[in-house]
């Protein structure tokens, strides 16, 4: 028998592999949480560990701070909290997505501070509009949080993704690529496959949204309170007529871009 401990925020595949190796060498392994500060509560981390250990005999989780070798893989845990859920322990990825774990950490890890703060405001605006339309507020919040997750990619990085998965977009401005590259990033790294949310994110830049969630995200992205102008009318209109609100923000966007072009 051997005892190990860790922060497990969250439990990673590398940590699980290490524990399984110890089992082969020592028999039963007892896994404890340590007292380090973590993003997830001990109950949430414990539930994830149980999911990962459940297929294996002789691996036991004890829901309390304990003793033994500290096997915390800090670097990989940080990567998972940054959105690389594929590195989480097998059996836990679905739970991470369903419980919306680490979305705040993912946004701030992959976006510049101002962009991350913008994403928080967009998420809140999406929720308000979803409430007005009696829609799923969790989906709306998640779409708002993740819509700009690849905004910080370089044009070169974005072009590589677009050239493989959305070649017809190569002729478009690199400024809009992130709406599509985000959906690819979310699928490949987080194993995220909520098609309603992915569709909304993919259509939040061009104004070609068709689903109500996509329309809400498109509007929220343009009228969130940090945009620097009074959007009271826009919000009131969006709460009554999404299509009219989309048309309004689209026209205003076109006028703004024309003015900038003339100034330049």
Steps between C-alpha positions, in 0.01 A plus 500: 500500500614855426350844562533802273367854511452787260311817426330340198357828370396313295611136491716451188576201282867525593408474870269207433773322303744554787254354751433197279873438477526515879218246525693251286805543721338525844145365492217714637544877466312749719458848353456807721449869429748742654417838653630720219281778366307392192246639255259210543368403841622179664157347432521584128855368471406189693212425265735523201756273664233239576390502136856443383579227754170311472613260221803386699506257788741570787495877444321679782413866553463641852309830521725678748842652530751221544859397478741326267706593196379822336446411135346832390584570136471879529588577139244263349230606745564860393469398134165334567379813680605694189263294283701195405243258637646221286773479767249442779461148639299264282136498599500858630491717186122483459449603862738795459294623206158432647585678824665791310821454698779753456330720236621813678854360511482397134396847388772678697766247395428537128391863469669828577360660818277754320366229270433271795307773682305561180411130489364514854278795408382330181410190702294708742327679211425166333340378822280807523379456142450126546281572803294742294444230238450216752804316372769288664706755695784252559554455126483874450755566775734234369483635143576850625793385711669298225421697184841674483717217635726505190500877452866519606620260230735657247382540141741223406355262757146588398579454132630148562171399660285676241695350209420151629148530638341806335690571180223721361575747782860561393390802297329658802671736742710323766300703753201267455688170494488458877127429489572179308841411646340515845261217415788287371710574811212412731437168327863397478625610842194491726314222318210748500219398265189700592395584146268786599781678681761422233266626227435823690873559547574424134248765388568782745707722268333508157143581600368191322360334812182297460440328833369708789809421708728611217303822459522568873877451499544722194300779662653460847850520356419842356294653782662373821534792747875540454468609138512866600166626375142492624342169395180534702286525187683208334438276800133594523457431129682166523274391785203548266630434147831322439495549123442873529778529758737302277426727209558809713839392635603375155425837340673689778802274461517568128474875557775487763733310267434747218582793727825334610596434139442865407709620795785269408 
